[in-house]
Amino acid sequence: MDSEQVEKKSVRVTIFNQPYTLRASGDPKEVVDLARSVDELMSSIASHAGTTEPGRVAVLACLHLADRLSNVERELKGLREQIEKKSERFSSLLDQVIEGPKE
């Protein structure tokens, strides 16, 4: 089944007091959970920023999420570099074991 044939389900969510009907190809519960997370983030930002202007709150939420994404990407890059170094080290050790002691 290619990506165009994936069955999409309608999921009803509310984010920042606005109802949305979304089309989801995955688990609808995941969409509901993500929407709840975004709603909580926007509500928190609105209370801290002292504004309920949806556009402003949405932009601040996007910036917050972009910062989190950037941090996760940096962490992932570091982990990939560690894995690469370990793989090279293990490969070198394996080569030494296979080649046996040098005479």
C-alpha positions in Angstrom: 0.0 0.0 0.0 1.6 3.3 -1.0 1.3 6.5 0.9 -1.6 7.8 -1.3 -3.7 4.7 -0.4 -3.3 5.0 3.4 -6.7 5.3 5.0 -7.1 8.6 6.8 -9.5 9.0 9.7 -11.1 12.2 10.8 -10.1 13.3 14.3 -11.9 16.1 16.2 -9.6 18.1 18.5 -9.7 21.4 20.3 -6.6 23.6 20.5 -6.7 26.9 22.3 -10.5 26.9 22.4 -10.7 26.3 18.6 -12.2 23.1 17.3 -10.4 21.4 14.4 -11.2 18.3 12.4 -7.9 16.7 11.2 -7.3 13.9 8.8 -4.8 11.4 10.3 -3.3 8.4 8.7 -1.9 7.1 12.0 -3.4 6.3 15.3 -6.1 8.9 16.1 -5.1 8.7 19.8 -1.7 10.1 18.9 -3.3 13.0 17.1 -5.5 13.7 20.1 -2.5 13.5 22.5 -0.4 15.8 20.3 -3.3 18.3 20.1 -3.7 18.2 23.9 0.0 18.8 24.3 -0.2 21.8 21.9 -3.3 23.1 23.7 -1.6 22.9 27.1 1.5 24.6 25.7 -0.5 27.5 24.2 -2.5 27.9 27.4 0.7 28.0 29.4 2.2 30.6 27.1 -0.9 32.7 27.1 -1.0 32.8 30.9 2.7 33.6 31.2 2.8 36.1 28.4 -0.4 37.8 29.5 -2.1 37.6 26.1 -4.8 35.5 24.6 -4.3 36.7 21.1 -4.3 33.4 19.2 -1.9 34.5 16.5 0.7 35.7 19.0 0.3 32.7 21.2 0.6 30.4 18.2 3.8 32.1 17.1 5.3 31.8 20.6 4.3 28.2 20.8 5.9 27.5 17.4 9.1 29.2 18.6 9.1 27.1 21.7 8.6 23.9 19.7 11.3 24.9 17.2 13.7 25.4 20.1 12.8 21.9 21.5 13.3 20.4 18.1 16.6 22.1 17.6 17.8 20.7 21.0 16.7 17.2 20.1 18.4 17.4 16.7 21.6 18.5 18.4 21.4 15.7 20.9 20.7 13.2 18.1 23.7 14.4 16.1 25.9 14.0 19.2 24.5 10.4 19.7 25.1 9.6 16.0 28.7 10.8 16.3 29.2 8.7 19.5 27.8 5.7 17.7 30.1 6.3 14.7 33.1 6.5 17.0 32.2 3.4 18.9 31.5 1.5 15.6 34.9 2.5 14.3 36.5 1.4 17.6 34.7 -1.9 17.7 35.5 -2.5 14.0 39.2 -1.9 14.8 39.1 -4.3 17.8 37.3 -6.9 15.7 39.9 -6.6 13.0 42.7 -7.1 15.6 41.0 -10.2 17.0 40.5 -11.7 13.5 44.0 -10.9 12.4 45.4 -12.5 15.6 48.5 -11.5 17.4 51.2 -9.7 15.4 54.6 -11.5 15.4 
